[in-house]
Amino acid sequence: MRPGEVKSDQQAFQQILGRLEGEVGTLIYLVNESKKSGRFPNTAPFWSLVRMMFPIAEAVGDLIYNDRTARNLISVLEKEFEAVRPGYLGKSKILAQLYRHSLTHQDELRSLQTGGKECGWQVSFNGRAQHLKVTHQPPLVIIQFDTTAFYDDLIAVCGAALAKNWNGDVRKRYNWWLTYDLDPEKHKKAIAAVIAEIAKL
């Protein structure tokens, strides 16, 4: 077995949960402890938490739906996240687009504009009661996005997925992640430089 390879669908979700709790959970705990002692009263690693958790949510979506990457994120938000906290449905496509075109490719929280309307998000920490609330601040429509609530929901989604039977499909997809075959012809031009560097090692 390769390092990280899993023997069951359940083990795949257990490994995701373990990393999620060990890394993101530890960061949230440390921020909370710092705030208790009066440090960082008006701040938190908002963007870092979003950058850490959205790819995990997308990966869970990939294990469950095995569709195109963006579609996996939207599907898991609309279905699994909606099941643990109503409010994602009707905002999933917006959230996926906001994340992908803000914190994936830039370093600013951008808004989306269409037909004279503008929609953005406000990222918070320990504002669980406001998570996914929509406020109108003309000309903006703002979606409140709380990082701690999203962490809770991601834990719950993984826990629910862990309890289901996936007939070995999740294990196969998870183990497939562990290697990336550079040899197929379709990759040759795009990654010729990568192959050349590997050959020199």
C-alpha positions in Angstrom: 0.0 0.0 0.0 1.1 3.6 -0.7 1.3 6.0 2.2 -2.2 7.4 2.7 -3.9 4.6 0.9 -7.2 3.4 2.4 -8.8 0.0 2.7 -12.4 1.1 3.0 -14.8 4.0 2.2 -15.1 4.7 5.9 -11.4 5.0 6.3 -11.3 7.6 3.6 -13.7 9.8 5.4 -12.0 9.1 8.8 -8.7 10.3 7.3 -10.3 13.5 6.0 -12.0 14.0 9.4 -8.7 13.4 11.3 -6.8 16.0 9.2 -9.7 18.5 9.4 -9.9 18.2 13.2 -6.2 18.1 13.7 -5.4 21.1 11.4 -8.4 23.4 11.1 -9.8 22.4 14.5 -6.5 23.1 16.2 -6.3 26.5 14.5 -9.8 27.4 15.6 -9.0 26.3 19.1 -5.8 28.4 19.3 -7.7 31.5 18.0 -10.4 31.0 20.6 -7.8 30.5 23.4 -6.0 33.7 22.3 -9.3 35.7 22.3 -10.1 34.5 25.8 -6.8 36.0 27.0 -7.6 39.3 25.3 -5.4 38.9 22.2 -6.7 39.6 18.7 -10.1 40.9 19.9 -11.2 42.1 16.5 -9.5 39.7 14.1 -9.0 36.1 13.2 -7.5 34.2 10.3 -10.7 34.5 8.3 -9.3 34.1 4.9 -6.9 31.3 5.9 -9.8 29.3 7.3 -11.8 29.7 4.1 -8.8 28.7 2.0 -8.3 25.6 4.1 -11.9 24.4 4.3 -13.3 25.0 0.8 -10.8 22.6 -0.9 -11.8 20.0 1.8 -15.5 20.5 1.1 -14.7 20.2 -2.6 -12.8 17.0 -2.0 -15.6 15.5 0.0 -17.9 16.4 -2.9 -15.5 14.7 -5.3 -15.6 11.5 -3.3 -19.4 11.6 -3.2 -20.3 12.8 -6.7 -17.2 12.2 -8.9 -18.2 15.0 -11.3 -16.4 18.1 -12.5 -14.5 19.9 -9.6 -16.7 23.0 -9.4 -19.9 20.9 -9.8 -18.8 18.6 -6.9 -18.5 21.6 -4.6 -21.9 22.9 -5.6 -23.5 19.5 -5.2 -22.1 18.8 -1.8 -23.2 22.3 -0.6 -26.7 21.9 -2.0 -27.3 18.4 -0.6 -25.0 17.3 2.2 -24.4 20.8 3.8 -28.0 21.7 3.3 -29.0 18.5 5.2 -26.9 19.6 8.3 -27.8 23.3 8.2 -30.5 24.7 6.0 -29.5 27.7 4.1 -26.9 26.5 1.6 -29.5 25.7 -1.1 -30.0 28.8 -3.2 -26.5 30.1 -2.3 -24.3 27.2 -3.3 -23.5 28.4 -6.8 -22.8 31.9 -5.5 -20.5 30.7 -2.7 -18.6 28.4 -5.1 -18.1 31.3 -7.5 -17.1 33.8 -4.8 -14.6 31.4 -3.4 -13.1 30.4 -6.7 -12.8 33.9 -8.0 -11.7 35.5 -4.8 -9.5 33.5 -2.5 -8.4 30.9 -5.0 -7.1 33.3 -7.6 -6.8 36.6 -5.9 -6.2 37.9 -2.3 -9.3 40.0 -2.0 -12.9 39.2 -1.3 -14.5 40.2 -4.6 -18.2 40.6 -5.3 -20.1 39.3 -8.3 -21.9 41.7 -10.6 -24.7 40.9 -13.0 -27.6 42.8 -14.5 -27.1 45.9 -12.2 -27.0 43.7 -9.1 -24.0 43.0 -6.9 -23.5 40.1 -4.5 -20.7 39.7 -2.0 -19.8 37.9 1.2 -18.7 38.9 4.7 -16.4 36.4 6.3 -16.6 36.1 10.1 -15.3 34.0 13.1 -17.6 32.8 15.9 -20.7 34.3 14.3 -22.5 31.0 13.9 -26.0 32.5 14.4 -25.5 34.8 11.4 -24.1 32.1 9.1 -25.7 32.3 5.6 -27.9 35.2 6.5 -28.5 37.6 3.7 -28.5 41.4 4.2 -29.2 44.1 1.7 -26.9 47.1 1.8 -27.7 48.8 -1.5 -26.3 48.3 -4.0 -24.8 45.2 -2.4 -26.4 42.0 -1.3 -24.2 40.4 1.4 -24.1 36.7 2.4 -22.7 36.3 5.9 -20.2 33.4 5.9 -19.0 32.3 9.3 -15.9 30.1 9.3 -16.6 28.4 12.6 -20.1 27.4 11.4 -18.7 26.1 8.1 -16.2 24.0 10.1 -19.0 22.6 12.2 -21.0 21.8 9.1 -18.0 20.2 7.3 -17.4 17.9 10.4 -21.1 16.9 10.3 -21.1 16.2 6.6 -18.0 14.0 6.9 -19.6 12.2 9.9 -22.8 11.6 7.9 -20.8 10.3 4.9 -18.8 8.0 7.2 -22.0 6.3 8.2 -23.2 5.5 4.7 -22.4 2.5 2.4 -20.5 3.6 -0.7 -19.9 0.1 -2.2 -16.1 0.7 -2.4 -16.5 3.7 -4.8 -15.1 6.2 -2.3 -12.1 4.0 -1.5 -11.3 3.8 -5.2 -11.6 7.5 -5.8 -9.6 8.4 -2.7 -6.8 6.0 -3.6 -6.8 7.4 -7.1 -5.9 10.8 -5.7 -2.6 9.5 -4.4 -0.9 9.5 -7.7 -1.1 11.6 -10.9 -0.1 9.8 -14.1 1.9 12.2 -16.2 2.3 9.7 -19.1 -1.0 9.9 -21.0 -0.6 11.8 -24.3 -3.2 14.4 -23.3 -0.8 15.7 -20.6 2.5 15.6 -22.5 2.5 19.2 -23.9 1.1 20.8 -20.7 3.6 19.2 -18.4 6.6 18.4 -20.6 8.8 20.6 -18.3 7.6 18.7 -15.2 8.5 15.4 -16.9 11.9 16.7 -17.9 12.6 17.8 -14.3 11.6 14.4 -12.9 13.8 12.6 -15.5 16.8 14.6 -14.1 16.3 13.5 -10.5 
